Amino acid sequence: MAVLLPVKAFRQAKLRLAPALDADARAALAREMATKVVHAAGHLPVAIVCDDAEVAAWAGEVGAGVIWCPGRGLNGAVADGVGHLGGDGFEQIIVAHADLPHALDLAWVADFDGVTLVPDRHDDGTNVLSVAPTAGFIFAYGAGSFARHVAEVERLGLALRVERERRLGWDVDLPADLVTPDWLAS
């Protein structure tokens, strides 16, 4: 089992936060959140799929491998990363987004013989998923990805587990997402 993080160039990440954070603060936040997700992998090997030299250097700093994948977009980069890790002999891949500031543990996501989906707190996006690289899974990230990923699991006839885990369901896209949720503050 391994963890794959698609990571966009820190300077290009989180543009929708511009009303609340300047470019330097957005880049620092993107880096900080990605580091948090790498640490949530615990003992599992982590690979960063990216096309940015700064991100690749950061990956080395946090002990992650790099899968260089220029110009493929999120879905293509994830497909290439999962295929690469499958070629390295990993039988289950956890794909986690890098903007999960409350992530603590990812390993449990892969303890199911099938596909595990962890949607965002709106049941719209897919923040974390676990899949076998041999499943033939077609990734469909973007708005509405959770429903598309459920449909893909059904199309493939695979076992599905949906976990609505609050810490992994909280991603950061808009300025309001920067506010610490009450359930974490107490």
CYANA upper distance limits for C-alpha pairs under 8 A (distance plus 0.5 A):
  1 MET  CA     44 LEU  CA      7.47
  1 MET  CA     45 PRO  CA      8.18
  1 MET  CA     90 PHE  CA      5.87
  1 MET  CA     91 GLU  CA      6.49
  1 MET  CA     92 GLN  CA      5.28
  1 MET  CA     93 ILE  CA      6.17
  1 MET  CA     94 ILE  CA      8.01
  1 MET  CA    110 ALA  CA      7.97
  2 ALA  CA     44 LEU  CA      6.18
  2 ALA  CA     45 PRO  CA      5.58
  2 ALA  CA     46 VAL  CA      6.43
  2 ALA  CA     47 ALA  CA      8.16
  2 ALA  CA     85 LEU  CA      8.06
  2 ALA  CA     90 PHE  CA      7.02
  2 ALA  CA     92 GLN  CA      7.23
  2 ALA  CA     93 ILE  CA      5.64
  2 ALA  CA     94 ILE  CA      6.73
  3 VAL  CA     41 ALA  CA      7.25
  3 VAL  CA     44 LEU  CA      7.25
  3 VAL  CA     45 PRO  CA      6.72
  3 VAL  CA     46 VAL  CA      5.21
  3 VAL  CA     47 ALA  CA      6.78
  3 VAL  CA     93 ILE  CA      6.24
  3 VAL  CA     94 ILE  CA      5.15
  3 VAL  CA     95 VAL  CA      6.40
  3 VAL  CA     96 ALA  CA      7.66
  4 LEU  CA     46 VAL  CA      6.37
  4 LEU  CA     47 ALA  CA      5.48
  4 LEU  CA     48 ILE  CA      6.39
  4 LEU  CA     49 VAL  CA      7.52
  4 LEU  CA     78 VAL  CA      8.30
  4 LEU  CA     81 GLY  CA      7.44
  4 LEU  CA     82 VAL  CA      7.77
  4 LEU  CA     93 ILE  CA      7.33
  4 LEU  CA     94 ILE  CA      6.54
  4 LEU  CA     95 VAL  CA      5.30
  4 LEU  CA     96 ALA  CA      6.85
  5 LEU  CA     46 VAL  CA      7.98
  5 LEU  CA     47 ALA  CA      6.85
  5 LEU  CA     48 ILE  CA      5.38
  5 LEU  CA     49 VAL  CA      6.61
  5 LEU  CA     95 VAL  CA      6.50
  5 LEU  CA     96 ALA  CA      5.89
  5 LEU  CA     97 HIS  CA      6.37
  5 LEU  CA     98 ALA  CA      6.71
  6 PRO  CA     48 ILE  CA      6.31
  6 PRO  CA     49 VAL  CA      5.26
  6 PRO  CA     50 CYS  CA      6.62
  6 PRO  CA     74 LEU  CA      7.59
  6 PRO  CA     77 ALA  CA      7.55
  6 PRO  CA     78 VAL  CA      7.00
  6 PRO  CA     95 VAL  CA      8.43
  6 PRO  CA     96 ALA  CA      8.07
  6 PRO  CA     97 HIS  CA      6.96
  6 PRO  CA     98 ALA  CA      7.44
  7 VAL  CA     34 ALA  CA      8.11
  7 VAL  CA     48 ILE  CA      7.04
  7 VAL  CA     49 VAL  CA      6.79
  7 VAL  CA     50 CYS  CA      6.02
  7 VAL  CA     55 VAL  CA      7.68
  7 VAL  CA     97 HIS  CA      8.19
  7 VAL  CA     98 ALA  CA      6.79
  8 LYS  CA     12 GLN  CA      7.31
  8 LYS  CA     13 ALA  CA      6.55
  8 LYS  CA     50 CYS  CA      6.82
  8 LYS  CA     51 ASP  CA      7.99
  8 LYS  CA     52 ASP  CA      7.86
  8 LYS  CA     55 VAL  CA      8.13
  9 ALA  CA     13 ALA  CA      6.69
  9 ALA  CA     50 CYS  CA      8.17
  9 ALA  CA     51 ASP  CA      7.98
  9 ALA  CA     52 ASP  CA      6.02
  9 ALA  CA     54 GLU  CA      7.72
  9 ALA  CA     55 VAL  CA      6.63
 10 PHE  CA     26 ARG  CA      8.23
 10 PHE  CA     27 ALA  CA      5.21
 10 PHE  CA     28 ALA  CA      7.96
 10 PHE  CA     30 ALA  CA      6.32
 10 PHE  CA     31 ARG  CA      6.82
 10 PHE  CA     54 GLU  CA      8.33
 10 PHE  CA     55 VAL  CA      7.49
 11 ARG  CA     23 ALA  CA      7.38
 11 ARG  CA     24 ASP  CA      8.05
 11 ARG  CA     26 ARG  CA      7.87
 11 ARG  CA     27 ALA  CA      5.51
 12 GLN  CA     27 ALA  CA      8.05
 13 ALA  CA     26 ARG  CA      7.57
 13 ALA  CA     27 ALA  CA      7.19
 13 ALA  CA     30 ALA  CA      7.02
 14 LYS  CA     18 ALA  CA      8.13
 14 LYS  CA     26 ARG  CA      6.75
 14 LYS  CA     27 ALA  CA      8.37
 14 LYS  CA     30 ALA  CA      7.65
 14 LYS  CA    173 ASP  CA      6.99
 15 LEU  CA     26 ARG  CA      8.11
 16 ARG  CA    173 ASP  CA      6.94
 16 ARG  CA    174 LEU  CA      6.27
 16 ARG  CA    175 PRO  CA      8.06
 17 LEU  CA     21 LEU  CA      6.40
 17 LEU  CA     26 ARG  CA      7.61
 17 LEU  CA    173 ASP  CA      7.36
 17 LEU  CA    174 LEU  CA      5.93
 17 LEU  CA    175 PRO  CA      5.76
 18 ALA  CA     22 ASP  CA      6.41
 18 ALA  CA     23 ALA  CA      7.73
 18 ALA  CA     26 ARG  CA      8.13
 19 PRO  CA    175 PRO  CA      7.68
 20 ALA  CA    175 PRO  CA      6.36
 21 LEU  CA     25 ALA  CA      6.13
 21 LEU  CA     26 ARG  CA      6.34
 22 ASP  CA     26 ARG  CA      6.66
 23 ALA  CA     27 ALA  CA      6.69
 24 ASP  CA     28 ALA  CA      6.65
 25 ALA  CA     29 LEU  CA      6.53
 26 ARG  CA     30 ALA  CA      6.60
 27 ALA  CA     31 ARG  CA      6.74
 28 ALA  CA     32 GLU  CA      6.58
 29 LEU  CA     33 MET  CA      6.56
 30 ALA  CA     34 ALA  CA      6.63
 30 ALA  CA     98 ALA  CA      8.08
 30 ALA  CA     99 ASP  CA      7.22
 31 ARG  CA     35 THR  CA      6.64
 32 GLU  CA     36 LYS  CA      6.79
 33 MET  CA     37 VAL  CA      6.87
 33 MET  CA     98 ALA  CA      6.67
 33 MET  CA     99 ASP  CA      5.83
 33 MET  CA    100 LEU  CA      6.61
 33 MET  CA    101 PRO  CA      5.58
 34 ALA  CA     38 VAL  CA      6.79
 34 ALA  CA     98 ALA  CA      4.92
 34 ALA  CA     99 ASP  CA      6.65
 34 ALA  CA    100 LEU  CA      8.03
 35 THR  CA     39 HIS  CA      6.77
 35 THR  CA     62 VAL  CA      7.63
 35 THR  CA     98 ALA  CA      8.46
 36 LYS  CA     40 ALA  CA      6.76
 36 LYS  CA    100 LEU  CA      8.11
 36 LYS  CA    101 PRO  CA      6.97
 36 LYS  CA    102 HIS  CA      8.34
 36 LYS  CA    103 ALA  CA      7.30
 36 LYS  CA    104 LEU  CA      8.36
 37 VAL  CA     41 ALA  CA      7.19
 37 VAL  CA     96 ALA  CA      8.19
 37 VAL  CA     97 HIS  CA      8.41
 37 VAL  CA     98 ALA  CA      6.53
 37 VAL  CA     99 ASP  CA      8.18
 37 VAL  CA    100 LEU  CA      6.97
 37 VAL  CA    101 PRO  CA      7.88
 37 VAL  CA    103 ALA  CA      6.45
 37 VAL  CA    104 LEU  CA      8.04
 38 VAL  CA     42 GLY  CA      8.11
 38 VAL  CA     46 VAL  CA      7.38
 38 VAL  CA     62 VAL  CA      8.00
 38 VAL  CA     64 ALA  CA      8.28
 39 HIS  CA    104 LEU  CA      8.13
 40 ALA  CA    103 ALA  CA      6.46
 40 ALA  CA    104 LEU  CA      5.20
 40 ALA  CA    105 ASP  CA      5.01
 40 ALA  CA    106 LEU  CA      6.22
 41 ALA  CA     45 PRO  CA      8.01
 41 ALA  CA     46 VAL  CA      7.61
 41 ALA  CA    105 ASP  CA      6.60
 41 ALA  CA    106 LEU  CA      5.75
 41 ALA  CA    107 ALA  CA      6.75
 42 GLY  CA    105 ASP  CA      7.50
 42 GLY  CA    106 LEU  CA      8.16
 42 GLY  CA    107 ALA  CA      7.95
 44 LEU  CA    107 ALA  CA      7.75
 45 PRO  CA     64 ALA  CA      7.61
 46 VAL  CA     63 GLY  CA      8.35
 46 VAL  CA     64 ALA  CA      5.51
 46 VAL  CA     65 GLY  CA      6.74
 47 ALA  CA     64 ALA  CA      5.83
 47 ALA  CA     65 GLY  CA      4.95
 47 ALA  CA     66 VAL  CA      5.93
 47 ALA  CA     67 ILE  CA      7.12
 47 ALA  CA     81 GLY  CA      8.48
 48 ILE  CA     56 ALA  CA      8.08
 48 ILE  CA     59 ALA  CA      7.07
 48 ILE  CA     64 ALA  CA      7.04
 48 ILE  CA     65 GLY  CA      6.54
 48 ILE  CA     66 VAL  CA      5.38
 48 ILE  CA     67 ILE  CA      6.48
 49 VAL  CA     66 VAL  CA      6.44
 49 VAL  CA     67 ILE  CA      5.13
 49 VAL  CA     68 TRP  CA      6.43
 49 VAL  CA     69 CYS  CA      6.87
 49 VAL  CA     77 ALA  CA      6.96
 49 VAL  CA     78 VAL  CA      7.68
 49 VAL  CA     81 GLY  CA      6.56
 50 CYS  CA     55 VAL  CA      7.44
 50 CYS  CA     56 ALA  CA      7.49
 50 CYS  CA     66 VAL  CA      7.80
 50 CYS  CA     67 ILE  CA      7.00
 50 CYS  CA     68 TRP  CA      5.94
 50 CYS  CA     69 CYS  CA      6.12
 50 CYS  CA     70 PRO  CA      7.45
 50 CYS  CA     77 ALA  CA      7.94
 51 ASP  CA     55 VAL  CA      8.31
 51 ASP  CA     56 ALA  CA      8.29
 51 ASP  CA     68 TRP  CA      6.14
 51 ASP  CA     69 CYS  CA      5.87
 51 ASP  CA     70 PRO  CA      5.08
 51 ASP  CA     71 GLY  CA      7.82
 52 ASP  CA     56 ALA  CA      6.74
 53 ALA  CA     57 ALA  CA      6.66
 54 GLU  CA     58 TRP  CA      6.69
 55 VAL  CA     59 ALA  CA      6.62
 56 ALA  CA     60 GLY  CA      7.08
 56 ALA  CA     66 VAL  CA      6.66
 57 ALA  CA     61 GLU  CA      7.00
 58 TRP  CA     62 VAL  CA      6.90
 59 ALA  CA     63 GLY  CA      6.70
 59 ALA  CA     64 ALA  CA      5.46
 59 ALA  CA     65 GLY  CA      6.95
 59 ALA  CA     66 VAL  CA      7.17
 60 GLY  CA     64 ALA  CA      6.14
 60 GLY  CA     65 GLY  CA      7.19
 60 GLY  CA     66 VAL  CA      8.29
 67 ILE  CA     81 GLY  CA      6.93
 67 ILE  CA     84 HIS  CA      8.33
 69 CYS  CA     77 ALA  CA      6.44
 69 CYS  CA     80 ASP  CA      7.97
 70 PRO  CA     77 ALA  CA      8.45
 72 ARG  CA     76 GLY  CA      5.32
 72 ARG  CA     77 ALA  CA      5.89
 73 GLY  CA     77 ALA  CA      6.40
 74 LEU  CA     78 VAL  CA      6.60
 74 LEU  CA    141 TYR  CA      7.63
 75 ASN  CA     79 ALA  CA      6.64
 75 ASN  CA    139 PHE  CA      6.05
 75 ASN  CA    140 ALA  CA      6.61
 75 ASN  CA    141 TYR  CA      6.64
 76 GLY  CA     80 ASP  CA      6.55
 76 GLY  CA    139 PHE  CA      8.48
 77 ALA  CA     81 GLY  CA      6.48
 78 VAL  CA     82 VAL  CA      6.50
 78 VAL  CA     95 VAL  CA      8.23
 78 VAL  CA    139 PHE  CA      7.89
 79 ALA  CA     83 GLY  CA      6.59
 79 ALA  CA    138 ILE  CA      7.95
 79 ALA  CA    139 PHE  CA      7.27
 80 ASP  CA     84 HIS  CA      6.51
 81 GLY  CA     85 LEU  CA      6.69
 82 VAL  CA     86 GLY  CA      6.55
 82 VAL  CA     93 ILE  CA      7.11
 82 VAL  CA    133 PRO  CA      6.30
 83 GLY  CA     87 GLY  CA      6.62
 83 GLY  CA    133 PRO  CA      6.49
 84 HIS  CA     88 ASP  CA      6.91
 85 LEU  CA     89 GLY  CA      7.13
 85 LEU  CA     90 PHE  CA      6.27
 85 LEU  CA     93 ILE  CA      8.07
 85 LEU  CA    133 PRO  CA      8.20
 86 GLY  CA     90 PHE  CA      5.44
 86 GLY  CA     91 GLU  CA      6.75
 86 GLY  CA     92 GLN  CA      8.36
 86 GLY  CA     93 ILE  CA      8.44
 86 GLY  CA    132 ALA  CA      8.42
 86 GLY  CA    133 PRO  CA      5.74
 86 GLY  CA    134 THR  CA      7.82
 90 PHE  CA    133 PRO  CA      8.34
 91 GLU  CA    132 ALA  CA      6.08
 91 GLU  CA    133 PRO  CA      6.98
 91 GLU  CA    134 THR  CA      8.37
 92 GLN  CA    110 ALA  CA      7.24
 92 GLN  CA    130 SER  CA      7.19
 92 GLN  CA    131 VAL  CA      6.10
 92 GLN  CA    132 ALA  CA      4.91
 92 GLN  CA    133 PRO  CA      6.96
 93 ILE  CA    110 ALA  CA      7.93
 93 ILE  CA    130 SER  CA      5.98
 93 ILE  CA    131 VAL  CA      6.02
 93 ILE  CA    132 ALA  CA      6.57
 93 ILE  CA    133 PRO  CA      7.25
 94 ILE  CA    106 LEU  CA      8.19
 94 ILE  CA    109 VAL  CA      7.58
 94 ILE  CA    110 ALA  CA      7.01
 94 ILE  CA    128 VAL  CA      7.44
 94 ILE  CA    129 LEU  CA      6.15
 94 ILE  CA    130 SER  CA      4.75
 94 ILE  CA    131 VAL  CA      7.18
 95 VAL  CA    128 VAL  CA      6.05
 95 VAL  CA    129 LEU  CA      5.79
 95 VAL  CA    130 SER  CA      6.63
 96 ALA  CA    127 ASN  CA      6.51
 96 ALA  CA    128 VAL  CA      4.89
 96 ALA  CA    129 LEU  CA      7.13
 97 HIS  CA    127 ASN  CA      6.06
 97 HIS  CA    128 VAL  CA      6.93
 99 ASP  CA    171 ASP  CA      5.95
 99 ASP  CA    172 VAL  CA      6.27
100 LEU  CA    127 ASN  CA      8.44
100 LEU  CA    167 ARG  CA      8.09
100 LEU  CA    168 LEU  CA      6.70
100 LEU  CA    169 GLY  CA      8.21
100 LEU  CA    170 TRP  CA      6.62
100 LEU  CA    171 ASP  CA      5.30
100 LEU  CA    172 VAL  CA      7.34
101 PRO  CA    170 TRP  CA      7.96
101 PRO  CA    171 ASP  CA      7.44
101 PRO  CA    172 VAL  CA      8.15
102 HIS  CA    167 ARG  CA      5.55
102 HIS  CA    168 LEU  CA      7.25
102 HIS  CA    170 TRP  CA      7.55
103 ALA  CA    167 ARG  CA      5.95
103 ALA  CA    168 LEU  CA      5.96
104 LEU  CA    167 ARG  CA      7.99
106 LEU  CA    110 ALA  CA      8.49
107 ALA  CA    111 ASP  CA      7.94
109 VAL  CA    116 THR  CA      6.90
109 VAL  CA    129 LEU  CA      7.80
109 VAL  CA    130 SER  CA      6.83
110 ALA  CA    116 THR  CA      7.54
110 ALA  CA    130 SER  CA      6.04
110 ALA  CA    131 VAL  CA      8.22
112 PHE  CA    116 THR  CA      7.52
112 PHE  CA    161 ARG  CA      8.16
113 ASP  CA    159 ALA  CA      7.66
114 GLY  CA    130 SER  CA      8.49
114 GLY  CA    131 VAL  CA      7.17
114 GLY  CA    132 ALA  CA      8.06
114 GLY  CA    158 LEU  CA      6.38
114 GLY  CA    159 ALA  CA      5.17
114 GLY  CA    160 LEU  CA      6.42
114 GLY  CA    161 ARG  CA      7.99
115 VAL  CA    129 LEU  CA      7.56
115 VAL  CA    130 SER  CA      5.96
115 VAL  CA    131 VAL  CA      5.47
115 VAL  CA    132 ALA  CA      8.15
115 VAL  CA    153 VAL  CA      7.63
115 VAL  CA    158 LEU  CA      7.41
115 VAL  CA    159 ALA  CA      6.68
115 VAL  CA    160 LEU  CA      5.57
115 VAL  CA    161 ARG  CA      6.73
116 THR  CA    129 LEU  CA      5.85
116 THR  CA    130 SER  CA      5.56
116 THR  CA    131 VAL  CA      7.51
116 THR  CA    160 LEU  CA      6.49
116 THR  CA    161 ARG  CA      5.21
116 THR  CA    162 VAL  CA      6.25
116 THR  CA    163 GLU  CA      7.64
117 LEU  CA    126 THR  CA      7.25
117 LEU  CA    127 ASN  CA      8.44
117 LEU  CA    128 VAL  CA      6.62
117 LEU  CA    129 LEU  CA      5.00
117 LEU  CA    130 SER  CA      7.22
117 LEU  CA    146 PHE  CA      8.25
117 LEU  CA    149 HIS  CA      8.42
117 LEU  CA    150 VAL  CA      8.45
117 LEU  CA    160 LEU  CA      8.17
117 LEU  CA    161 ARG  CA      6.87
117 LEU  CA    162 VAL  CA      5.42
117 LEU  CA    163 GLU  CA      6.76
118 VAL  CA    126 THR  CA      6.47
118 VAL  CA    127 ASN  CA      6.34
118 VAL  CA    128 VAL  CA      5.50
118 VAL  CA    129 LEU  CA      6.46
118 VAL  CA    162 VAL  CA      6.51
118 VAL  CA    163 GLU  CA      5.57
118 VAL  CA    164 ARG  CA      6.22
118 VAL  CA    165 GLU  CA      7.31
118 VAL  CA    168 LEU  CA      7.56
118 VAL  CA    169 GLY  CA      7.18
119 PRO  CA    123 ASP  CA      5.78
119 PRO  CA    124 ASP  CA      7.15
119 PRO  CA    125 GLY  CA      6.10
119 PRO  CA    126 THR  CA      4.84
119 PRO  CA    127 ASN  CA      5.98
119 PRO  CA    128 VAL  CA      7.47
119 PRO  CA    146 PHE  CA      6.52
119 PRO  CA    162 VAL  CA      8.22
119 PRO  CA    163 GLU  CA      7.90
119 PRO  CA    164 ARG  CA      6.83
119 PRO  CA    169 GLY  CA      6.40
120 ASP  CA    124 ASP  CA      6.73
120 ASP  CA    125 GLY  CA      5.79
120 ASP  CA    126 THR  CA      6.33
120 ASP  CA    127 ASN  CA      6.10
120 ASP  CA    164 ARG  CA      8.26
120 ASP  CA    168 LEU  CA      7.83
120 ASP  CA    169 GLY  CA      4.56
120 ASP  CA    170 TRP  CA      6.59
120 ASP  CA    171 ASP  CA      7.28
121 ARG  CA    164 ARG  CA      7.96
121 ARG  CA    166 ARG  CA      7.49
121 ARG  CA    169 GLY  CA      5.28
121 ARG  CA    170 TRP  CA      6.45
123 ASP  CA    146 PHE  CA      7.05
124 ASP  CA    143 ALA  CA      6.97
124 ASP  CA    144 GLY  CA      5.32
124 ASP  CA    145 SER  CA      6.80
124 ASP  CA    146 PHE  CA      5.90
124 ASP  CA    147 ALA  CA      7.64
125 GLY  CA    141 TYR  CA      7.75
125 GLY  CA    142 GLY  CA      7.22
125 GLY  CA    143 ALA  CA      6.51
125 GLY  CA    144 GLY  CA      6.14
125 GLY  CA    145 SER  CA      5.42
125 GLY  CA    146 PHE  CA      5.45
126 THR  CA    141 TYR  CA      7.64
126 THR  CA    145 SER  CA      6.37
126 THR  CA    146 PHE  CA      5.48
126 THR  CA    149 HIS  CA      8.33
127 ASN  CA    168 LEU  CA      7.29
127 ASN  CA    169 GLY  CA      6.92
127 ASN  CA    171 ASP  CA      7.84
128 VAL  CA    168 LEU  CA      7.73
131 VAL  CA    135 ALA  CA      7.60
131 VAL  CA    137 PHE  CA      8.19
133 PRO  CA    137 PHE  CA      8.20
135 ALA  CA    156 LEU  CA      8.22
136 GLY  CA    156 LEU  CA      8.29
137 PHE  CA    152 GLU  CA      7.38
137 PHE  CA    153 VAL  CA      8.00
137 PHE  CA    156 LEU  CA      8.06
138 ILE  CA    152 GLU  CA      7.46
139 PHE  CA    149 HIS  CA      7.56
140 ALA  CA    145 SER  CA      6.22
140 ALA  CA    148 ARG  CA      6.98
140 ALA  CA    149 HIS  CA      7.18
141 TYR  CA    145 SER  CA      5.38
144 GLY  CA    148 ARG  CA      7.16
145 SER  CA    149 HIS  CA      6.41
146 PHE  CA    150 VAL  CA      6.72
147 ALA  CA    151 ALA  CA      6.72
148 ARG  CA    152 GLU  CA      6.64
149 HIS  CA    153 VAL  CA      6.77
150 VAL  CA    154 GLU  CA      6.85
150 VAL  CA    160 LEU  CA      8.29
151 ALA  CA    155 ARG  CA      6.54
152 GLU  CA    156 LEU  CA      6.73
153 VAL  CA    157 GLY  CA      6.65
153 VAL  CA    158 LEU  CA      5.97
153 VAL  CA    159 ALA  CA      7.85
153 VAL  CA    160 LEU  CA      7.20
154 GLU  CA    158 LEU  CA      6.83
164 ARG  CA    168 LEU  CA      8.50
164 ARG  CA    169 GLY  CA      7.13
165 GLU  CA    169 GLY  CA      6.26
166 ARG  CA    170 TRP  CA      6.76
170 TRP  CA    177 ASP  CA      8.45
171 ASP  CA    177 ASP  CA      7.70
172 VAL  CA    177 ASP  CA      5.65
172 VAL  CA    178 LEU  CA      7.13
173 ASP  CA    177 ASP  CA      6.96
174 LEU  CA    178 LEU  CA      7.91
175 PRO  CA    179 VAL  CA      8.35
180 THR  CA    184 LEU  CA      7.16
180 THR  CA    185 ALA  CA      7.18
181 PRO  CA    185 ALA  CA      6.99
182 ASP  CA    186 SER  CA      6.96
